[in-house]
Amino acid sequence: MPRIMHLPQAFGISCLLLVLFCTPAKPDILSTGNTPVPFSYVPGGVRQWNICTKKIPDDIAIHVQVKRDGNRIDTALTTSISRSGEFTLKAPEDCDETLDFLIELRDGDNIVESQTLRIQPAPPQRPISYVSDLVDDLIRMNWNASTGRFNQVSKPVFDSYFRRLQAQGITRLIVWQSVFPLINDPDNYKPEDWNRFKAQSHAIFNCDELSDILHASSKLESYQWLLMLMRLRLTTDFDQFFTASAKEHEIKLTASYRPFEAALTKYYEIPTFDHKGKYLWGFLPGGSPALNYNVESVCFAHYREILKNAGRADEALVDRIEFGGISNLNAIAERLQENKSDLELVVSSIPPMDETSFVLVQNADNTFKLCRFKEIVESVHAQQRVLNDASFKVSGNKLIASAIKLPADARYIFLRQRKSSDISIALPTVPDVRIYAKAGNILGRNNVYYAINGDDPSAMKTRVAGIPNDAMFHTDFQAIEASIDYFRQKKLTEFKLATGTLVIDLLPSHSMEMIDFNQASARDFVIREMKTIMRYDAFDELFINTRSHTQLGGSTGDGVDGVQPMAHYRLNGKNYYHYGRDRAYAPLSSSTTKAIQNSEAELITQFQSGEWMKPCQKEDSPYIWRYQRNKAIANGVENLLRQFEPEFPDPRIRADIPESEAGTNESDKEITSMPKPDGGVYGNYFRHVRGSLNHIPSIGEGMAMVDLSGLSIEPVFLGIRYAPDDGPLNAFVDRYIEFLDGNLGAGYSGPKSFFYEAQETLRAKGTERERTRMRREKIIRDLLARDEIDEIILYESADWIFNVPISDRHAYGYGFLDE
């Protein structure tokens, strides 16, 4: 509700002028957020805004004039301004004027401050909400390209932001604040975890060398906005400004939570070492303290851990490794017979690193500093261990390393040529590596790639960086792809081992990217974070969205040639499905299922051909690992939702539900043979329909398997992307509506919201822009015409808020809904 203004007497615009005699005023009373965006009044209603940064002194004179096209006029609008800065506009029912209001603060005849405010009629409230990936919005609001820095976050900026929503008829913003919410409370975390996160953050803030890099140009680097977020988390300024402005502008806020996006390890992870060079952990500037330092109690477990927990430890222990395709095997065999080894296996806690990148170091007094990796590289490498007990032999066309005994925390195994070796050893650019467990089964779902020595830029990219020299990002995801590109660009067919390292990444015991809600500790920390947000009465709803970045670094692909190293497909120019390391992890509770306990080992430890290509939501699936993983994901999210309801008894709770396996297969089949209006059939068109930005099936399809019986959770159609044609769209939506007809057992009844990833349609150029606009508008009208749909949720807000015109309500706004 608008706030009540207290004035001795309100004044009308028809009076045009109100003079209050004054003493000199400082010219910083009127908010800088007033002029960038119009004030949208409600015909037949009243709206109120705070236009001042401080109270107007009692002896200030306020002059107001109203103008149209530069000419002073009378108007039926009524306005008043309070001493505390509230600006109230009351408009008759039939008012439809766009006007300019000149406000002057005067010291006698001297104008000490003035602003011209644009006033326009607000459109009707629209059945549309926006999803805010708030980081993008904050960048749009606060990044100053001329200085190469962020402006200080302030309430006037948010006032302009929310007035844009008013000008578009939008009354609800679904807010995802980032993987670690900006609104937070240190008391939500263990004191040692919060203090450690804070200390590591300050070490990054206080690094002069990094600051010089960040401020050297006007380009926006990743660590510019990451540092902005880290600073906001350590204060309450954002909380107060954002929520107060939303409430003043009557914009309802929804707290969005993404159960499948926890840390952005695909992009941002800073290796952290102690002062002696021992690796401690990867610091995630985007991950909450509960996640950063408690992975075993809140995160997915590697299949090794699941097998161990299922009593199958021998199927998880590395015993031997076979290397194929190595040149000069005869020379290697002869040297081995002479008890001379040209090769060594090295165990490391970190991958080959870019020595120019920044890493964190914990000092002896437990403080932290950010420094170049080259400053500590010798002490770090001294921690690496050569597996001297491992033995090599040549058998047929394979080099076999056996008797491998790894430390419990081993992650990386390097194959290197000894410095004393003087023979030529080359490996194929498509790695041929097989790892066997003590029980004899193959251990797969790991990463294998080459890291190239030297300071050649393309070689340096094959090594992982902490914070790279350009302050962007370069994790294993990029290093693996750069390794393949190195050979493709140089047209090489073999890798000379003396020039680098063969890297085997066995992966960590737990993945910080995925939260295991089957564990009470995981549910508890999320509920604490959400409760902190919901304390602000600007927030009145919770929204669960499946969006994720869990397609983590991977060296394996699957396609026409089956499961192969990704290099096979990339170097041969063939399409493939990318199998990232995220697929090697599942909730630990999977170990207690009979399916996992009785499964053939390699159905767990190996990628299966076709395993991640089609939906997998039925118990009779041949892909036991994926199905049991999906089932455990569904169970964990269901547990979270069942805990949400009693913890949040008053707010509305909604959850995105992706399409079912049956609905996917049936609509895909129908679309494949569906005739196109201009001839032919649609074929492989289904991928252009489904909402692929917010639904990554390899992690999120478990949401389609949740049982909402006994809950009042409101399902949401996860929806579509871009602007699909009518025939395929209707085939998809019809099946989708059938699937959610029973609301997965939830007690909710009534129409539902529909998620639409249409932001890319705003970026169309030339004649395509108008065609796409008309198509987008028809899709929205047609969806809203269905009885089962009463709201369109548009992704993501940065595009809509800043790209939909606020002065033309018909051309690119939502005037089409009035037709």
N, C-alpha and C positions, 0 to 999 in steps of 0.2 A: 504494500500500500504506500502511496506517496506520504512523505512526512508532513506533519502539520506545521505551517509557518505562523509565527507569532509576531504580529505587527500592530502598532497602535491603530493604523488605518491603511488598508490596501489602496493602491492607486490605479486608475485605468489608463490604458494607452491613449484613449481619446483625449486625455488631458495633455498628452505629449511631453509634458515637462514637470518634473518635480525638483525643487531646489531646496537643499538643506545646507545652510551656511556652515562653513568648515574651516579648520586650520589645515596646514600643509599635510599631504598624505604621501606615503612612500609608494612608488609606482610598481608594486608587486602584489596587489590585492587580487586583481582579476586573474583567473587561472589561465595558463597558457594552453590548456586543453579545450578552451571554449571555441577557438576559431577554426581548427582543422576540419570539423565535422558539423553539419547543421543540427539544429534542435528540432525534433519532430513532434509537433503538438498533435493531440488527439481531437479530431472534430467531434464536438459534443461532449468533451471531457476535459480533465485537468491533468497536467503533468508538471513536475517540479524537478529542478536540477540545482546542485550546488555549483555556483560559478566563481566562487572566491576561495582563495587559499587561507584566508584569515578573516576575522570579523571586520566589517567596515566601521571605522570610528564614528562615534555619534556626531562629530562636527565635520563630517565629509558631506559634500554636495553631490548628488547623483542626478545626472541629466540623461533622459532617454528620449530618443527620437526613432520613429519608425519610417522606413523608406521603401518605395518600390521603384526599381530601375533608377535609383539615385535621387528620386524626388520624394520629399517629405509628404506623408499622407495621414489620413485618419483611418482607423481599422476597427472592426468589431471585436478583435482579439483583446483580452484583458490580461494585464501582466502586473506583477508586483515583485519587489526585491526586498528581502529582509536584511537586517543588519548582520545576520550570521551568514549571508551570502546565498540564500535560497532564491532561485528565480522560478516563479510560478507563471504558467501560461494556461489560460482558460479560453476555450474556443467554442463558438456556436456550432450547432449540428451541421450546418451547410457550408462551413468555412473551408476554403480550398486555396488559400493564398500562400505564395512564397514571398517572404519579405526579409528586409534587413533591419536589425535593431542596433542602433548606435548607442552605446553606453559610455558616458563620460563621467569620470570622477574629477571634481573641480575643487581647487583651493581659491575661492573667490572667482575671479575671471580666469585664473590659470588652470588649464587642463593638465593634470598630473598623470592621468592614465585613461586610456580609452580602448574600446574594442567594438568591432561590428560583428554581430552574431547573425547568422543566416537561420531563418525560421521557415519550416515547411511542414505541410500536413503529413502525418504518419499514415502508412498503408494499414489495411486491416491486419490483425494478427494472422499469421500464416500457419498452416498445419505442417510446419517444417522446423526442424532443429538442426543445429550444426554440431559436429564433433570437432573439438579443439585438440589438436596435438600442440599443446600450449607452447612448447619450445619454439615452433615455427612462428606462432603469433608474437611471442616476445621478441624474436629477432626482427620481425617486421616493424614492431612498435619502437624498439630501442636501439637498433644498430645504426650507428652514424658513420656512413661510408667516408665522409670528408675527414673525420679524425681517425678512422680505423679503430674505433672503440665503441663500447656500448654506453649510451647515456644512462644516467642513474635512473633506476626504476622509480616511477612516481605516480601518484594517484591521478593527476591530470591526463596522463597518457592513457590510463585505463578508462577515464571518463569519455575520452574521444572514441575509444575502442567499443565501449558498450553503446554509445549513441549511434554507431554504425549499425549495430543490431536493431536498435529501435527504428532507424530509417528504413530497414529492410523488412520490418514486420516480424522479426524473429524474437521470441520471448524465452527460449531455452537454449543454453549452451552446455553441451556434454563435455566435460573438461578432463582430459588426461594430462596430468602434470609432469610426466616423465616417469621412468621406472622407479625412481626414488622420489616420492612426492615433494614438491617445494614446500607445501604446508606440512610441517612435521613437528614433532615434539621430542627433544632429547630423552625425556623420560620413557619413551617407547622402547628404548634399547638398553642393553647392559651398559653401565657407565664406561667400562673399559672399551667396549665396541664404539660407542659414540666418541669418546676422547681420541681413540685411534683414528677414526674417520676424520675427525676435525684436525688432528695433527698432520695427517697426510695431506689433507686439502691445503692447509696453510703452508706446507713445504712447497707445494706447487705454486701457490699465490706468490710466495716470497722468493722465487727463483728469478733473479735479475736477467739471467741469460735467456730464459724462456720469454720473459716480458719483453725484452728487446726484439725477439723474433716476432712476437705477436703484434707489436706496435710499429714494425718496420714498414708496413704497407697498409693500404686501405682494404686489402682482401680479407674476407671473413674466413678465418681458419676454424676448424672444429673446436680447438681448445679455447678459442675466444668465447664461444657460447657455453661450452662446458664449464668454464671457470665462472661465467655469469650465474649458471644454475647452482654451482657449488656455493657461491657466496650467498645467493638468495636463501639457500637451505639453512644457513647458519645465522640468519636474522629472521625477524617477524615482519619486516617491512612489506614484503610481497603479500603475506596473508592479509594484513590490515587493508592495504590499498585495493587489492583485487576484490575481496569480498564486500568491502564497504561500497565500492563503485558499482558492483553488480546489483546490490540491494537498492541503492539510490535510483538506479535506472530500471528497476523492476524486471531485471533479467534473472530468471531462475537458473540455478547452477546444478548440474548433475556431476557427482563424483564418479569418474570412470576408472575402472580397474581392469588391467589386462593380466589374467592369470598365466599367460604364456609368453610374457615379455618381462624379464626380470633384471637384466643387467647390460644389454647391448655389448656382450663380449665379442660379437662379430666385428666390432669396430674399436672399442676402447678398453684396454686392459694394460696397466702399467706394472711390469715386474718389480717386486720389492725384495731387497736383500738386507741381511744384517751387516754390521760393520766389518765382518770377516769374510763376506762374499757368499754366505749361505743363502740360497733362495728361500724366501718366507711364504709369499703368496702373490697373486696377481691382484693389484688394487683396481677396483672398478669404480671410477668416479661417478658413474650413473647408478650404481647399485647401493641399496640401503645398508647401513651397518649390520643389520640382522642377517643380510645375505652375504656380505663380504667376508665375515669371520665365523660363520656357522654353517658351512656348506653341508656337513654330514647330517645335520638335524633338519634341514629345510629343503634340500635339493635332490634332484634325480640322481640315481646311482648308476655307475657303469655296469655293463653286464658281468664284468668280473666280480663285482661286489654282490650282484644278484645270484650268480652261480655259487659263490662262497656261502652266502646266506641260505642257499637251498641245499647245502651239503655236497656240493660238486666242485670243490676247490681245485682238484687236479685238472679240470677242464678249463681252468682260468689261468694257470701258471705257465709262463713262457718257458719252453724247454729247448727248442731249436729253431733256427731260421735258415731257409733255403733261398739262395740268390741265383737267378737264372740270367742267361744272356750275357755273361761276363766274358770279355775277350781275354786271350792269353791264359786260359785256364791251365794249359799244360805247363807253362812256366811257373804258375802259382803252385801246381801240384809238385813239381820238382823241388821247389824251394821248401815246401812243407816237409818233403821226405828228408831234407837236410836239416830239419828242425829250425828253419828260418821262415818267419812269417812276415809277409808284406802288408798284412791287414790287421786292423784292430777294431774291436767293438768298444764303444765308450758310452757309459750311462750318464745322462745329464738331466737336471731338473728343468732346464730351459732349452729352447731351440737355438740354433745359430742366430745371433742378434746383430742388428745394425749398431756398430759401436758409436756412431754419431748421435744416436737417439738418447732420450732422457729416461732414467729409471729412478726409483725411489730407494733410499738407503736409510735403515734404522740405525741411528747412532748408539753408542754404548750407553748413553743416558736415556734411551728410549724416545728421543726426539727423532725427527725425520728431516732429510734433505733431498732435494731433486738434483741430480747431477748427470753428466754424460756417462754412458755405459763404459766408454773407453777409460774413464778414471778408475774403475774398479774391475775391469775385465780380467786382469791377472788373478786377483783373489777369487773371482767367481769361477774361472776355469780351473783353478786349483781344487775346487770342490768336485769336479768331474772325476769319474772313476773308470779306469780301463779294466775291462773284464779279462784279466790275465788267465783266469781259470778256464775260460771258454776255449774250445778247440775248433780248428778249421780242418776240413778235408774236402777234396774234390771227388764227387761221385757222378759219373756220367757227364752230363752237361751242366751240373749244378755245383755251386760252392755251398757247403753246409757248415753252419756254425752250431755247435751243440754244447751240452753241459753248461747252459746259460743259467746262472743264478743271480736274479735281480734283487736289489734292495726293495723293501716293501713299498717305498714311495717313488720308485723309478717311473718316469714318464717317457723319456726320450732315449732311444738307442741310436748311436751314430755308427755307420760303417765308414772308416777312413783308411787311407793308405798311409802306412808309417812313413815318417820323414826320412828314415834310413833306406827306404826301398828305392831302387833305381830301375824297376821294370815298368812297362806301360800297362796299366789296368784301366779298362773302359767298361761302362755299363750301358745298357740300352736306355734311350731317353724315355721310353715307356717302362717304368720300373717293373721288374719281375721278382717279387718278393713274397714268400710264403712263411708265415709264422705258425709254429705248431705248439700245442699245449702238452703238458706232461701226460695227459690222457690220450694224446694222439690226434685230437681234433684241430682243425685250422682255427686260429684266432684272427678274425678279420674285423671289419668295421673300424679300422684304424686309419691313420694317414701316413702316406709314404711319398716323399718328394726330395728334390735335390736343392741344396743351398750352395751357391757359387761364391768362391772367394774373390777378393779384389775390390777395388773401388770404382769399377765400371758401374754407372748408374743402373743398368739393367741387371747386373749381378747383385748389387746391393738390395734390390727389391725382392730378391729371393730369401732375404733374411728378415726376421720379425723385428719390429721396432717397438719401443715403449711409447714415448711421445716422439714422433719423428721430427726431423729438423725443420720440416715445413709446418709443424703444429697441426697436421691433419690426423691421419690414422694409418696404421699398417700392421695388422695382426696376421695370424696364420692364414686367415681366409685369403688375404691379398698375396702373402708370400707364396702359397701353393700355386695360385694362378700365375704369378709372375715367373715361377720356376718353369712352368710349361711354356709360357710365352717366350722365355729366354731362348729355348731351343727352337721354337717355331720361327722367331725373328732371325736367328742366326743360321737357320736351315741345317741344324746339326742332327745327326742320327744316333750319336753316342755321347756319353758323359765321361770325361776323363777324371777318374777318382782323385787324382793328385790335385785337381783344381777346385775341390770342394768336398761336400759331405753328403752321403745318403742319409736322410733323416727318417727314422721310424718313430712316429708319435703314437704311443700306446694309449694316450689320453688320460686325463686325471680321474681319480676315483669317483668324483662327483662333478656335475656340470652346474656352474653358477647361473646359467641362463634359464634353467627350468626348475620351478618350485614344485615340490611334492606335497600336495595338500592332503595326502593320506596321513601325513605326520602332523600331530596336533600343534607342534611348535611353529610349523609353517603357517597354519591357519591363524594362530594367535597373533603373530607379528603383523600379518596383513590386516586383521581386524583392528589392531591397535592403530595402525596407520590410517585406516579409513575412519575410525572414530575421531581422530584428531581433525580430519577434514570436516566431518559432519557436525562438529561443534559449532561451526559457523552457520548461522541460520540462513545465509545466502544459498547454502546447499540443502536441497530437499529430496534428493533421489540418488540411488546407486545404480550404476550401469556396468555390466560385465561384458567386455569386448574381447574377441579372440585375437586381435592384431598381435603379431609377433615378428621378431627378427631372429628366430631360432634356426634359420638355415645357416648353420655354422660352417666353418672351414672344412673342406673335405677333398680328398684326392681320388674319389671313386665315382664312376658314372655307370649308368645302366641304359642300354638302348638296343639297337638291332643286333649287336654283337654280344649281348648279355652283360653281366657285371665285369667291368674292366677298369684299370686305372683311368682316371679322367684324361690323362695325357693321350691315351689311345684314341679317344674320340676327338679331342681338340686338335691333335696333330694330323689326324686323318680327315678333318672337316666333317664329322658326322654329328648329328643331333644326339642328345643324351639327357637323362635325368640326373641331376646332381644329388649325390648321397653324402650329406654332411655328417660331421661327427656327432651332431645332436641325436642321430638315430641309433647311437650305441648306448643310449641312456633310457632309463625307465624308473618309475617309482619302485622303491625297494620292496614294497608289499607284493610285487609281482612274483617274488621268490617263493611265496607261500602257496601259489596256485598249483594245482596238480598238472596243468598244462605245461608250465615251465619246469616243474620237478621231473616230469616224465618225458620231456621233449628230447629229440636227438640234439646233441650239443651244437652242431653246426647250424641248426635252424635258429639258434640264439646268437652264436658267435660269428656268423657269416652273413653278408648280404645275399639275399636270394634274388634271382632274376625276376623282375616285375614286382618286387616286394612293395615298392612305394609309388607305383604308377596309377593304380585305380583305387577307389574307396575300399576300406577294410573295416567293416562294422558288424560282420557276422561271425558267429562262433565257429562255423565250419570252414573258415578261411584257411588255406594252406600256410599262410604266413603267421605262424604261431606267435613269434616275437612281437610283430606289429599289432596283432589283435589284442594280445594280453596287455600290451602297453597302452593301447587305446582304452581298454576296459578299466585299467587302473587310473588313467587320467580322468575318465568319466566319474569314477568312484570318488576320486579326490576332490574334483570340482563340486560334485554333489554334496560331499561333506562340508565344503566351504559354504555353499549356499544354505545348507541346513543350519549352519552355525550363524550365518548372516541374519536370518529372520528373527531369532530371539534377541540378537545383539542390536539390531536396528528395527524395532517393531513398528515405527511410524513411517519412515521413508518408503516410497515406492521403489521396488527393486526390479530391474529388467536385465535380461541376459540375451546376448546374441546367440542364436542357435543356427549352425550351418546346415546345409541340405543333407538329407539322409543318403545312404548308399543306394537304396532302391530308387529314390527320386533322381539322384545323379545319373544312374545307369539308364533309367527309363527316358528321361528328358534328353540325354546325350544320344541315345538310340534314335529317338524321334527326330531330333535336329539333324542328325547325320544324313538321313534320307529325305529330309524336307526340301521341296522344290523352292528355289530362289525366284523372286519376282522377275529377274532378268535372265532366267535360264539356268540350268544346272541344279545342283543340290548344295546344301550348306556344308556338308562334310564335317571336318574337324572344327566346328564353330563354337562348340560348348565352352571352350576356354575363354571366348570373348564375352560370355554372358555372366558367369559366376563372379562373385566378389573376391578377386584373388589377392587384393592388397591386405584385407583384414582377415582372410581365412587361408592359413597355411595348413593343408590337410595333415601333413606328417606330424603335427603337434595338436592342432585344434579340432580335428574331426571327432575326438572323444566327446566334445560338447554336444554332438548329435546323438550321443548314447546315454546322456544323463537321464535319470528318473526323477521327475519333479513332483511325484505323488506326495500329497499332504502339504505342499508348499503353495504360497501365493505368488511365487516368482512369475513375472510376465515375460514370456518368450518374445524375441524380436527376430524378424527375418533378416539374416545376415546379408542377403541380397545380391546385387549385381554391380558390374563395373561398366564404365564408359557409356555407350549408346547403342545397345544391340537392336537388331531388327525386331519387328513385332512378332513374327512367327516363332523364332527361337525364344524370345523373351516370354511369350505367353506359355509355351511348352514348359519352360523352366518354372515359372511362377505358379502355374496350375498344380504341378507336382509338389511344389514347396508348400502350398496352402493345404493340400491333402495331408502332407506329413505332419504339419503343426496344428491340424484341426483339433486334436485332443490335448494340445499344449503340453505334451510329454507327461501328462498326469497332473499338471498344476491346477490349482483351484481357480485360477484366473479365467474369466470368460469375457469375450468382447473382441473388437478389432485390435490389430497389433501394428507396431511400427515397422517400417521397411528401410533397411540400410542401402544407401545408393552412393557408390564411389564414382561420382560424376565430376570431380574437380578437374580432371584432365580435359573435359569438354570445354572448359573456360579458356584453355590455352590454344585452341584451334586458331588457325590463321586464315586470312583472306576470305574467299568465298566459302571455305569449309567452316568458318566460324559461324556464319548465319545458318547454314544447314544443320550444324551440330546443335546450335541453340534451339532451333525449332524441334529437332528430334528429342533433345533433353526435356523440353517443356511438354511434349506429347507423352513421353514416358511417365513423367511425374503426374500429369493429369489422369492418364489411364490407370496408374497404380492406385491413386486416391479414389478413383471411381469404383474400385472393388470394395465390397462390403467388409472384407477381412482386413483392410488396411486403412488406418486413419491418420498416419503421419509418415512423412519422409524424413529420414535422418541423412543429412548430406555430409560427406567426408571430403576434405577436411577444412576446417573453418578458415584457415589463412587465405585460401583461395576465394572463398565466398565473401568473407567479411571485407577483404581489401580489393577484390576484383569485380564484384557485383556493384554497378553504379548506385549511388545513394541519392542522386538527384533526378534520375529518370526511372520512375517506378514501373514503366511498362516495357521498355526496350530489352533490358537485361535483368530486371528485377523479377518480381513475382506477380506482376499485373496480369499475366496470362491466366492466373487462377481465378480472376474476376470475370473472365470472358464466358 
